[in-house]
Amino acid sequence: MKQQFTTFPPNLPQSSSLPTTAIQVHGLHKHYGNLAAVRGIDFGVQKGEMFGLIGPDGAGKTSTFHILGGVMEATAGEVQIFNQPARDARLITGYLTQQFSLYLDLSIDENLRYAAGLRQVADDLLRERRNKYLKLMNLERFGDRLAGQLSGGMKQKLALCCALVSQPEVLLLDEPTTGVDPVSRREFWDVLAELSAEGMTIVVATPYLDEAERCHRVALMYSGQIHEIGTPADLRANLGLHRLEVRTANLEATEEILSQTDQTNIVDVQIFGDRLDVLVQDINSGETAVRELLQQHQLASPNIEYGEPTLENVFVTRLRQQGSAPQFFPFPRSRKRGHGDMGTRGHGEGETRGVAIYAHSLSRIFGKFQAVKDVNVEVRYGEIFGLLGANGAGKTTTIKMLCGLLEASGGEISLGGETGNLRSADLRRRIGYMSQKFTLYDDLTILQNLEFYSGVYGVPRKLQREKIDWVIATCGLEGQANMITGQLPGGWKQRVAFGASVMHEPDILFLDEPTSGVDPLARRQFWKLINDFARNGTAILVTTHYLEEAEQCNRMSFMVAGETVAEGSPSSIKASQPGQLIEIIVNQNQVASKLLKQHFESWRVSIFADSLHIVLDNPEQQINQLTQLLKANQITINSLRPIPFSLEDAFIGIVQRSQN
C-alpha cells in the first residue's frame, strides 16, 4: 500500500520564532545486522501538533523514537528537528521511554532535581517549572513522597514532569500510559492536549487506539514502514466500511455462522461480551445479509445498531490486508471439560452453570488500612467476569484472596467448590494464574520457562511437547524458543506468560492485566483464546485497564477504594449512566475546555483531538447554558451532537460520582 499523506491540520497553535515544521523525516532506515527494523519512512510533524505513531510490537516504532531522540544513529536517511540533526536537538527534545525511567528510592522533588541537573536547568527555572507541572499533574502535595510509593498513574505523571522540566520544544512519548488506570490515563491525555495547545510538538506511540483518537494525525506503521497517514476521521473514512453492533441470544453460534460465510459484504466479525461487531461494505445490504444468514440457520432475529468504525477496526483491517494477522492455533485439549456441559456464553436467564468462584462480604485489612471492604463476587464456569478499577482500588488484593495467595481478613470464599484449604495441591492444579507483574524468569530461555511451568502445573510428560509447541506457535516465536526471555519485548512476554498459565487446561483462570502493553492485533488473538477457554467451560476472572477490551466480559464489577460500586453486563452499565454524553466541535478547543471546566466538574470535560466530550446530567437545560457560555466568550460552535457512552466514559463517571 502506498503512503497516504494529508495536509497538516489547521489552527494549530503557533508560538515563538521556531519554524512551522517541527520534525522532518526522509528515507529513514535502521538495520541491526541483517534485521531491517525501519525501512525507508517519511513523515513530517507541524509545530504544536499531537502526532501518533501506531503499530504492532516489532513495527519499528521504538527504533524510530530512539533516532528522533538523538540517542541512536540512523543507518540511512535524514531526521531534522527544527532544522537541526536529531543529535544536535537533544536539548530541546524531551523523551519518555517505554522502560520506567525514575529512581524509586528518590522523592518526587529529588527526581525532578536530578532531571533538571542533567539538562542544566537553572534553580529559579526549576522552581517555577516544578510548581507549574506538578500542579498540572495534581502532584504538588506529594513532593517528598518516594517514587517507589506512587501508583502507576502517578509514576507516569512524574516521569512526564521529568521530561518537561527542561521545557522541551518536542516531546517524544513511547507508550506512556501502559499499566495506567482509565482515570489517570484520561488526566494524562488532557495534560498532553494542554501542552500541545501551548505550542509543544508531541509524538506519541500507544497500543491503545482509543488514545490515538486524541491525536491530530496518526501514522500506521508495521514491518518497518509507514503505510497510511491522516487524521483519525480520514483513516476511518478511507477504510470504506461500516460497523454493525449485533445482539442476539446465541452469540457463539451467530459468530460462527457470520465468520464462516462466503458473503463478500461481511468483512470482519469480532465477539464482545454481549454483542458482535460486524464490519460490512454496505450498511443496508450488510444488515440484510446478517438477518438472512441467521434466519437460514433458524436463529432468532437479532437486534442491530449502527456504529462508526473505530481506529482499531482500521488498524486490524489494514494489517490483515498486508497478511500480517497472526494465525490462530486451537488449543490442544487432552481431556474433556468437567464443566463444559454446564452452559455456554450468550445464555439468558435461568442458567444452570455451576459457580466456580464465590466470595461474600470479602474484606482485607493491612494494619489500619482497609484495602477491600465487603466485596461480593460470583463467577460461573464458562463465564468471563471483569474486575475493574483504578490503581489502588483493591483489584489485585481481591484476586490474591480469591485464589488463596493472600488470607482474607473477613468474609466467605469458595473456589472450585472448595471452601476450606484454598492452597491444596489438587485445587492448585485446577487453577491458572497470570499475575500483573511478569511471572516468567528473565534469565531462562522461553523453552526452559515453559518446561518449568508445565512441570509445576503437573502436565503429563508425554503431553508437554505438544502444549509447549502450541504456546510457541501462538506467540509467533517458532524457531526462537531458545531466546533468553528477558530479551523479548513486553507484548511478547505477556503472550508467553499467558501460554504458561493455561498449558494445564485449568478449570478456573485468573488473569491480572493480561494484555498490558500488547498491540491491538495480538490483543484480539488473546481474547479469541480467552473466549475459547470460556466456551470449553473455564471460569475466567480478568482485570484490565483497557476498557474497550473489557467489553469482552459477560459481566463485570467496578471497584473504587476497595468497594464494589457497579455491577452488570457492559451494555447494562453503559445504559444505566445518567444524563448524556455530548460531542462539541469548536474553533478554539483548548480555550473552550478550560472555560467549561470552570463551570462544570473537570472530569465531565475531555479533549479528543479536534473535539470536546462533555457529560451533562440534565442536557435539556444544560445544553442551552453551555452554548450561551461558549458564544459569550467568542467561541464558535461548529457542531454539537449526543454520542453513546463508552465503557470508559461510564467507568470514569461512576468512579468520580462515588468519590463526591
C-alpha positions in Angstrom: 0.0 0.0 0.0 1.3 3.5 -0.8 1.9 6.0 1.9 -1.1 8.4 2.0 -0.4 11.9 3.2 -2.9 14.6 4.2 -2.3 18.2 4.7 -1.3 19.4 8.2 -4.2 20.0 10.5 -5.4 23.7 10.6 -5.5 26.0 13.5 -2.5 24.5 15.4 -1.1 26.9 18.0 1.9 28.9 16.9 4.3 30.4 19.4 8.0 31.5 19.4 10.0 32.1 16.3 10.7 28.4 15.6 9.9 27.1 12.1 6.3 25.9 11.4 7.6 22.3 10.6 9.0 20.8 13.8 10.1 17.3 12.6 11.0 16.2 9.1 11.9 12.6 8.4 13.1 11.5 4.9 14.1 8.0 3.8 14.8 6.7 7.4 16.4 3.3 7.7 17.6 1.4 10.7 19.3 -2.0 10.5 20.5 -4.3 13.3 22.8 -6.7 11.4 20.6 -8.5 8.9 17.4 -7.2 10.6 15.8 -4.2 8.9 13.8 -2.6 11.8 12.9 0.7 9.9 12.7 0.6 6.1 12.6 4.0 4.4 9.9 6.0 6.2 8.9 9.6 5.5 6.8 11.9 7.6 6.6 15.5 8.9 5.1 16.9 12.1 4.0 20.5 12.4 4.8 22.7 15.5 2.1 22.2 18.2 0.8 19.0 16.6 0.0 15.9 18.5 1.1 13.1 16.2 0.5 9.4 16.8 2.9 6.6 15.6 0.8 3.4 15.8 1.8 -0.1 15.1 2.1 -3.7 16.4 5.0 -5.0 18.5 8.1 -5.0 16.3 6.8 -2.5 13.8 9.9 -0.2 14.3 8.3 2.5 16.5 10.9 2.4 19.3 13.8 2.4 16.9 12.3 5.5 15.2 11.8 7.1 18.7 15.5 6.4 19.6 16.6 8.1 16.4 14.3 11.1 16.9 15.5 11.4 20.5 19.1 11.6 19.2 20.2 8.5 21.3 20.7 6.3 18.2 22.2 6.9 14.8 20.2 6.0 11.7 21.6 3.5 9.2 20.4 5.9 6.4 18.1 8.8 5.8 17.7 12.2 7.4 15.9 13.4 10.6 15.6 17.1 11.2 14.2 18.7 14.4 13.6 22.4 13.9 16.2 22.3 11.0 18.8 20.6 13.2 20.0 17.0 13.1 18.3 15.0 15.9 21.6 14.6 17.9 22.1 18.3 17.9 18.5 19.0 19.0 18.6 16.9 22.2 18.5 19.9 24.5 15.1 20.9 23.0 13.7 17.3 23.0 12.1 15.6 25.9 11.9 11.8 25.7 9.8 9.5 27.9 10.9 5.9 27.1 8.9 2.7 27.3 11.1 1.5 30.2 10.5 3.0 33.6 13.0 5.9 34.0 12.6 7.1 37.6 14.7 6.4 40.7 12.3 4.7 43.0 14.4 5.5 46.1 14.3 9.2 45.4 11.4 11.5 46.2 9.3 13.3 43.5 11.3 16.5 44.1 14.7 14.7 44.1 13.8 13.0 40.8 12.9 16.4 39.3 16.1 18.0 40.7 18.2 15.2 39.1 16.5 15.5 35.7 16.9 19.3 35.8 20.6 18.9 36.6 21.1 16.6 33.6 19.5 19.3 31.4 21.4 22.2 33.0 18.2 23.9 34.2 18.8 26.9 36.4 17.5 26.7 40.0 15.0 29.6 39.6 13.6 28.0 36.4 13.4 24.6 38.2 11.3 26.1 41.0 9.0 27.8 38.5 8.6 24.7 36.3 8.3 22.3 39.3 5.3 24.3 40.6 3.8 24.6 37.1 4.0 20.9 36.1 3.3 19.3 39.5 0.2 21.4 39.8 -0.8 20.4 36.2 -0.4 16.7 37.2 -2.1 17.1 40.7 1.2 16.1 42.3 2.1 19.3 44.1 1.2 18.0 47.6 3.4 14.9 47.2 6.9 16.4 46.7 8.6 14.5 49.4 7.0 11.1 48.6 9.3 8.4 47.3 8.7 7.5 43.6 8.5 3.8 44.6 5.5 4.6 46.8 3.5 6.2 43.9 0.7 4.4 42.0 1.3 3.5 38.4 -0.5 6.6 37.1 1.4 8.9 39.5 4.7 7.4 38.4 3.9 8.1 34.7 2.9 11.7 35.5 6.2 12.2 37.5 8.1 10.7 34.5 6.4 13.2 32.3 7.3 16.1 34.6 10.9 15.0 34.5 10.8 15.1 30.7 9.1 18.5 30.8 11.4 20.2 33.3 13.8 21.4 30.5 10.8 23.0 28.7 11.4 21.0 25.5 10.0 22.1 22.2 9.5 18.5 21.1 8.1 15.7 23.4 8.5 12.0 22.5 6.4 9.6 24.4 6.8 5.8 23.8 3.7 4.0 25.2 3.4 6.4 28.2 0.2 5.0 29.7 0.8 1.3 29.7 -0.5 -0.1 33.0 -2.2 3.2 33.9 -5.8 3.2 35.1 -8.6 4.9 33.0 -9.0 7.9 35.2 -5.2 8.7 35.3 -5.0 7.9 31.6 -7.6 10.5 30.7 -6.0 13.1 33.0 -2.6 12.3 31.4 -4.1 12.9 27.9 -5.8 16.1 29.0 -2.4 17.4 30.1 -0.9 16.5 26.7 -3.7 18.4 25.0 -2.9 21.5 27.1 0.8 21.2 26.3 0.0 20.9 22.6 -2.2 23.9 22.8 0.7 25.9 24.2 2.8 25.0 21.1 4.7 21.9 22.2 5.1 19.3 19.5 4.2 15.8 20.7 4.9 12.5 19.1 3.3 9.5 20.9 3.3 5.8 20.4 0.4 3.8 22.0 -1.0 0.3 21.7 -4.4 1.8 22.8 -6.2 3.0 19.7 -8.9 4.9 21.7 -5.9 7.1 22.8 -4.8 7.5 19.2 -8.2 9.1 18.5 -7.0 12.1 20.6 -4.1 12.8 18.1 -4.4 15.4 15.4 -2.9 12.9 12.9 -1.9 9.3 13.1 0.6 7.2 11.1 0.0 3.4 10.8 3.4 1.7 10.9 4.1 -2.0 10.5 7.0 -4.1 9.2 9.3 -1.1 9.5 7.2 1.0 7.0 4.5 3.7 7.3 1.5 2.6 5.2 -1.0 5.4 5.9 -1.1 8.8 7.5 -4.1 11.0 8.2 -6.4 12.4 10.9 -8.4 9.7 12.7 -11.5 10.8 10.8 -9.6 10.5 7.5 -8.4 7.0 8.3 -11.9 5.8 9.3 -13.4 7.3 6.1 -10.6 5.8 3.9 -11.5 2.3 5.4 -14.8 2.5 3.4 -16.5 0.1 5.8 -19.4 0.3 8.3 -19.8 -1.3 11.7 -22.9 -3.1 12.9 -23.4 -4.0 16.6 -25.3 -7.3 16.6 -27.0 -8.5 19.8 -28.6 -11.9 19.9 -29.4 -14.7 22.4 -26.8 -17.1 20.9 -23.6 -15.1 20.3 -21.4 -18.2 19.8 -23.5 -19.7 17.0 -24.0 -16.3 15.4 -20.3 -15.6 15.4 -19.6 -19.0 13.8 -22.2 -18.5 11.1 -21.1 -15.0 10.2 -17.3 -15.8 10.4 -17.6 -18.8 8.0 -19.9 -17.2 5.4 -18.6 -16.6 1.9 -20.7 -13.3 1.9 -18.2 -10.7 0.4 -20.2 -7.9 2.1 -19.2 -9.2 5.6 -15.5 -8.3 6.1 -14.9 -8.9 9.8 -16.6 -10.4 12.9 -15.5 -9.8 16.4 -17.3 -11.1 19.6 -17.6 -8.8 22.6 -19.2 -9.7 26.0 -22.8 -9.3 25.0 -22.6 -8.4 21.3 -20.8 -8.9 17.9 -19.1 -6.2 16.0 -19.6 -6.9 12.2 -17.8 -4.8 9.6 -19.6 -4.6 6.3 -19.0 -2.9 3.0 -22.6 -1.6 2.5 -24.6 -0.8 5.6 -28.1 -1.8 4.3 -27.2 -4.9 2.3 -24.8 -5.9 5.2 -27.7 -5.8 7.7 -29.9 -7.7 5.3 -27.2 -10.4 4.9 -26.8 -10.8 8.6 -30.5 -11.2 9.2 -30.9 -13.7 6.3 -28.0 -15.8 7.4 -29.4 -16.2 10.9 -32.8 -16.9 9.5 -31.4 -19.7 7.3 -29.9 -21.3 10.4 -33.2 -21.0 12.4 -31.8 -18.4 14.8 -33.9 -15.6 16.3 -33.8 -12.2 14.6 -31.0 -10.1 16.1 -31.1 -6.5 17.4 -28.8 -4.5 15.1 -27.5 -1.0 15.7 -25.2 1.1 13.6 -21.8 2.4 14.9 -18.9 4.3 13.4 -15.8 2.2 12.7 -13.1 2.6 15.3 -9.4 3.2 14.7 -8.9 -0.4 15.9 -11.1 -1.6 13.1 -8.9 0.4 10.7 -5.7 -0.9 12.2 -6.7 -4.6 12.2 -8.2 -4.4 8.7 -5.1 -2.8 7.2 -2.8 -5.4 8.9 -5.0 -8.2 7.6 -4.8 -6.7 4.1 -1.0 -6.9 4.4 -1.2 -10.5 5.5 0.2 -9.6 9.0 -2.6 -11.1 11.1 -1.3 -13.8 13.5 -2.6 -17.3 12.8 -5.0 -18.8 15.3 -4.0 -22.3 16.6 -6.7 -24.2 18.5 -5.6 -25.3 22.0 -4.6 -29.0 22.0 -7.0 -30.3 24.6 -6.2 -33.6 26.2 -9.2 -34.1 28.4 -12.9 -33.4 28.3 -14.1 -30.4 30.3 -15.6 -31.3 33.7 -18.0 -28.3 33.5 -18.2 -27.7 29.7 -21.8 -29.0 29.6 -23.0 -26.5 32.2 -23.7 -23.8 29.7 -22.1 -21.6 27.0 -21.8 -17.9 26.5 -24.8 -16.0 25.4 -27.4 -17.8 27.6 -30.0 -15.7 29.2 -31.9 -16.1 32.4 -32.2 -19.5 34.1 -28.6 -20.5 33.6 -27.7 -23.7 35.5 -23.9 -23.4 35.2 -22.1 -24.2 38.5 -20.4 -21.4 40.5 -16.6 -21.6 40.2 -15.6 -18.5 42.1 -17.7 -17.2 45.0 -17.0 -14.6 47.7 -19.4 -13.0 50.1 -18.5 -9.9 52.2 -14.8 -10.3 51.4 -12.5 -7.9 53.2 -8.8 -7.3 53.8 -7.1 -5.0 56.3 -3.4 -4.1 56.2 -2.7 -2.5 59.6 -5.1 0.4 59.8 -5.8 0.4 56.1 -8.8 -1.5 54.7 -7.9 -2.4 51.2 -11.1 -4.4 50.4 -14.5 -3.8 52.0 -17.4 -6.3 51.9 -16.9 -7.3 48.2 -19.2 -10.0 46.6 -18.1 -12.0 43.6 -19.7 -14.8 41.7 -18.3 -16.3 38.5 -19.7 -19.4 36.8 -18.0 -22.0 34.7 -17.9 -20.8 31.1 -18.2 -17.1 32.1 -15.8 -14.2 31.7 -16.0 -11.8 34.6 -14.2 -8.5 34.7 -13.0 -6.9 37.9 -12.2 -3.3 37.0 -11.0 -0.3 39.0 -8.4 2.5 39.2 -4.9 1.8 40.5 -5.2 1.1 44.3 -8.9 0.2 44.0 -8.2 -3.3 45.6 -8.4 -5.5 42.4 -5.1 -7.3 42.8 -5.7 -7.8 46.6 -9.1 -9.3 45.8 -7.7 -11.7 43.2 -4.9 -12.8 45.6 -7.5 -13.6 48.3 -9.8 -15.4 45.8 -7.1 -17.8 44.6 -5.6 -18.4 48.0 -2.4 -16.4 47.8 -3.5 -14.0 50.5 -5.5 -14.7 53.6 -8.8 -12.7 53.9 -9.5 -10.6 57.0 -13.2 -11.5 56.7 -15.9 -13.0 54.5 -16.5 -16.3 52.8 -14.7 -17.8 49.8 -15.5 -20.8 47.7 -13.1 -21.8 44.9 -14.0 -24.7 42.6 -16.3 -26.0 45.3 -13.6 -25.9 47.9 -14.3 -23.7 51.0 -11.5 -25.0 53.3 -7.9 -25.3 52.1 -7.6 -23.0 49.0 -3.9 -23.9 48.8 -4.3 -27.6 48.4 -2.3 -29.3 45.6 -5.4 -30.7 44.0 -7.1 -27.3 43.8 -3.8 -25.7 42.6 -3.8 -28.0 39.5 -7.3 -26.8 38.5 -6.3 -23.1 38.6 -4.3 -20.9 36.2 -2.9 -17.6 37.3 -1.2 -14.8 35.3 -0.1 -12.0 37.6 0.1 -8.3 36.8 3.9 -8.4 37.1 5.6 -10.6 34.5 5.9 -14.0 36.2 8.4 -15.8 34.0 12.2 -16.0 34.6 14.1 -13.4 32.5 17.4 -15.3 32.7 15.9 -18.6 31.4 15.1 -19.3 27.7 11.5 -19.3 26.5 11.6 -23.1 26.3 13.1 -23.5 29.8 10.4 -21.3 31.2 7.6 -23.4 29.6 9.2 -26.7 30.6 9.4 -25.4 34.2 5.8 -24.3 34.3 4.4 -27.4 32.6 6.2 -29.4 35.4 4.9 -27.2 38.2 1.4 -27.5 36.9 1.7 -31.3 36.5 1.3 -31.5 32.7 2.0 -35.2 31.9 5.4 -35.5 30.3 4.0 -37.2 27.1 1.8 -34.1 26.6 4.4 -31.4 27.4 5.9 -31.1 24.0 2.6 -30.6 22.2 1.5 -27.9 24.8 4.8 -26.1 24.6 4.8 -26.2 20.8 1.3 -24.6 20.9 2.5 -21.7 23.1 5.4 -21.0 20.9 3.3 -21.1 17.7 0.5 -19.0 19.2 3.1 -16.4 20.3 4.6 -16.3 16.7 8.0 -17.4 18.1 8.7 -20.5 16.0 12.5 -21.0 15.8 13.2 -18.7 18.7 12.4 -21.0 21.7 16.0 -20.8 22.9 15.9 -17.0 23.1 16.5 -15.6 26.6 13.1 -14.5 27.8 14.4 -11.1 29.2 15.2 -10.1 25.6 11.6 -10.3 24.5 9.6 -7.0 24.1 6.8 -6.6 26.8 4.0 -7.6 24.5 5.6 -10.9 23.6 6.5 -11.6 27.2 2.8 -11.2 28.0 1.9 -13.8 25.3 4.3 -16.3 26.7 3.1 -15.8 30.2 -0.5 -16.4 29.2 0.5 -19.6 27.4 2.4 -20.8 30.5 -0.7 -20.1 32.7 -3.1 -22.3 30.6 -1.0 -25.3 29.4 -2.5 -27.5 32.1 -6.1 -26.7 31.0 -7.3 -25.0 34.1 -11.0 -25.1 35.3 -10.5 -21.6 36.8 -8.3 -18.9 35.3 -7.2 -15.6 36.9 -5.8 -13.0 34.5 -4.5 -9.8 36.2 -3.8 -7.2 33.4 -3.0 -9.9 30.8 -2.8 -7.6 27.8 -0.9 -4.6 29.3 1.3 -3.2 26.5 0.1 -5.7 23.9 -0.7 -4.4 20.4 -4.3 -4.5 19.1 -3.8 -7.5 16.8 -2.2 -9.6 19.5 -4.8 -8.4 22.0 -7.5 -9.6 19.7 -5.8 -13.0 19.5 -5.5 -13.1 23.3 -9.3 -12.6 23.6 -10.0 -15.2 21.0 -8.1 -17.7 23.2 -9.8 -16.4 26.3 -13.2 -16.9 24.7 -12.2 -20.3 23.5 -11.3 -21.4 27.1 -14.6 -19.9 28.4 -16.6 -21.8 25.7 -15.0 -25.0 26.9 -16.2 -24.4 30.5 -13.3 -22.5 32.1 -14.4 -19.8 34.6 -12.3 -16.7 33.9 -11.8 -13.6 36.1 -9.9 -10.9 34.4 -8.7 -7.3 35.3 -7.8 -4.8 32.7 -7.1 -1.0 32.5 -8.2 -1.0 28.8 -12.0 -0.6 29.0 -12.6 -1.2 25.3 -11.4 -4.8 25.8 -13.5 -5.1 29.0 -16.5 -5.1 26.6 -15.4 -8.8 26.0 -16.6 -9.7 29.5 -20.1 -11.2 30.1 -20.4 -9.4 33.4 -18.2 -7.0 35.4 -17.9 -5.1 38.6 -16.3 -1.7 39.2 -14.3 -1.3 42.4 -13.5 2.1 44.0 -11.5 2.4 47.2 -11.9 -1.3 48.0 -15.7 -1.4 47.4 -18.0 -2.5 44.6 -19.8 0.5 43.1 -21.4 -1.0 40.0 -22.0 -4.5 38.5 -23.7 -5.8 35.4 -23.1 -6.5 31.7 -21.2 -3.9 29.6 -24.4 -2.8 27.9 -26.4 -2.5 31.1 -23.7 -0.5 32.8 -23.5 1.9 29.8 -27.3 2.2 29.6 -27.6 3.0 33.3 -25.5 6.2 33.1 -27.4 9.3 34.0 -27.5 12.2 31.5 -26.0 12.3 28.1 -22.5 12.4 26.5 -22.2 15.4 24.1 -19.6 15.9 21.4 -18.8 19.5 20.6 -16.5 20.8 17.8 -15.4 24.4 18.2 -12.8 26.7 16.7 -10.8 27.0 19.9 -10.7 23.6 21.6 -8.3 24.2 24.5 -9.8 27.6 25.4 -13.3 26.0 25.3 -12.1 23.1 27.5 -10.6 25.4 30.2 -13.7 27.6 30.1 -16.1 24.6 30.5 -14.0 23.2 33.4 -14.6 26.4 35.3 -18.3 25.9 35.1 -18.6 22.1 35.2 -16.8 19.4 37.2 -13.5 18.9 35.4 -13.9 15.1 34.9 -17.0 15.9 32.8 -14.9 17.6 30.1 -12.3 15.9 27.9 -10.4 16.7 24.7 -10.5 14.2 21.8 -8.2 15.6 19.0 -10.4 18.3 17.4 -13.5 17.8 19.5 -14.7 18.0 23.1 -16.7 15.5 25.1 -18.8 16.6 28.0 -21.1 14.7 30.3 -24.4 16.5 31.1 -26.8 15.2 33.7 -29.6 17.5 32.5 -28.9 18.0 28.8 -32.2 19.8 28.1 -31.3 22.7 30.4 -27.5 22.5 30.3 -27.0 22.5 26.5 -28.6 26.0 26.3 -26.3 27.1 29.2 -23.3 25.6 27.5 -23.9 27.2 24.1 -24.5 30.6 25.6 -21.3 30.3 27.7 -19.2 29.5 24.6 -20.8 32.2 22.4 -20.3 34.8 25.2 -16.6 34.0 25.0 -16.4 34.3 21.2 -16.0 30.6 20.7 -17.7 29.3 17.5 -19.6 26.1 17.8 -19.2 24.1 14.5 -21.3 21.1 15.7 -22.9 19.7 18.8 -24.4 16.2 19.0 -25.2 13.5 21.5 -23.0 10.3 21.2 -23.2 7.0 23.0 -21.3 6.5 26.3 -18.3 4.2 26.0 -17.4 1.9 28.9 -14.6 4.2 29.8 -17.0 7.2 30.0 -19.2 5.1 32.2 -16.3 4.0 34.4 -15.0 7.5 34.9 -18.5 8.8 35.7 -19.2 6.1 38.2 -15.8 6.5 39.9 -16.0 10.3 40.1 -19.6 10.3 41.3 -18.8 7.8 44.0 -15.9 10.0 45.3 -18.0 13.2 45.5 
